[in-house]
C-alpha cells in the first residue's frame, strides 16, 4: 500500500460520483479482486482513486453492464495484472464476450421489431376508430 502524495486523486465518495457506482460497489470491486492494483491510501488511511483507477473501473462497469460474469471480469483483471504474454488469452476472453453481446443485441432487436409491429397495429386501429 502506498501513500498518495502529489497526484490528484479522488476520495471514495468522489470516485463513486465520477463512475456512477456506489461506495459499496467500489469497495466490493476492490475486495473481490476486480481492480488492477490496490487503491492508494492517504496518510489518514482513506482510499484515493487515480485517473487510472477510474478508467479501469469504467471498463469493469462496461463489462458487467454487458453481462460479463464477475468470474470472467476477475479472470480478465488477473490476465491484465499478469502483463505481457497474456494478450492472446485476454483477446480470446473479450472476443467471446463480444460475440455474446452481439447475440444479445440481435435478440433484443428481434424483440423490438415485434413491439414495433404491435405499436403499428394499435396506432392504425386507434386512428381509424377516431
N, C-alpha and C positions, 0 to 999 in steps of 0.2 A: 504494500500500500504506500503510495507516495503522497506527499503533502503538496497541495496546489500553491503556487507562489505567484508567478507573473501572468499566467494565461487568463484570458477572460473565460469564465465558466459560469454555469447556472446552478442554482440550488435545485433540489428535487422538485419543489413546487413550480419553479420557473421551467424546468425541463418538462414537467407534466403538461404545463400550459402550452409550451412550444410544440410538443408532439401530439397533443390531444389525448394523452393517456392519463390515467390516474397515478398518484404516487404509489399506490398499492401495486399497480401493474409494473411500474418501473422497478420496484423492489423485487417483485416476482421474477421479472426477466433477469435481474442480476443473480438472484438466489438460484435460479434454475439453469444457469449456465448459457443463457441466450445472448449475453453481451460478449464482445470480443475480449475485453480486458476488465479488470476490477475498476470500478468507478473511483476516481481520485477522491480524496477526503481533504477538507480544510483542516486547519490545526484544531478546530473545535470538534472534528470527527464527522461533521456533516458532509454528505455527498456533494460533489461538484462535478457537473457534467460538461464535457468539452464539446466542441462542434463535431469532432469525430464520433463521440458517443451518440450525439443526436442523429447524425447521419446513419449510423448503424441501427439505432432504434427505429428510425423511419423505414429502413429496409426490412427489419423484422416485422414491423407493423404491416407492411405491404404483403409480405409472405403469409402472415397469419390471416390478413383480410381476404386473401385469395384462397384460403383453405388449406395452406400447408400445415400439417400436424406439428405440434410442439416437438415431437421426437425428431422430425426431419429438419426443423429450424435449428435445433441443438446440434444435429449432425453437421449441418452446413456451417454453423459457427465454429464447431470443432475443426473442420477442414480449413476454414479461413485462418484460425489461430495457428494451425499446423504449418501454414506458409507454403513456400514453393514446393512443387512436386505433387500438390493435391488438386491442381487445376482441372484435370480430367474428371476427377470424382465430383468436384463442385459443378462442373458443366453438366455431367450426367444427372445430378440431382435437380438442377434448375431446368434442364430440358424436360425431364419427366414431369416436373411441376407445371411448366408452361403448357405441356400437352394436356394435362388435366384441366387447367384453367380454360384453354381453348375449347375443350369438350363441354365444360360447364357453360361457357358463353353461347355455344351452339344450341344447347338445350334451352337456355333462357330465351334465346332469340326465337326458337320454335314456340315456346310458351307465350311470348309476347305477340307473335303472329296470331295465335288463337284468340288472345284477348282483343287484339285489334279487330279481328273478324266479328267477334261478338259486339264490340262497340259499334261497328259499322251497321250491323243488323238492327241494334236498338236505335241508333240515330235515324236510320231510314224509317223505322216504324213510328218513331215519335214525330218525325217531320211530316209523314203522310197522314197522321191522325190529328194533326193540329188544325 
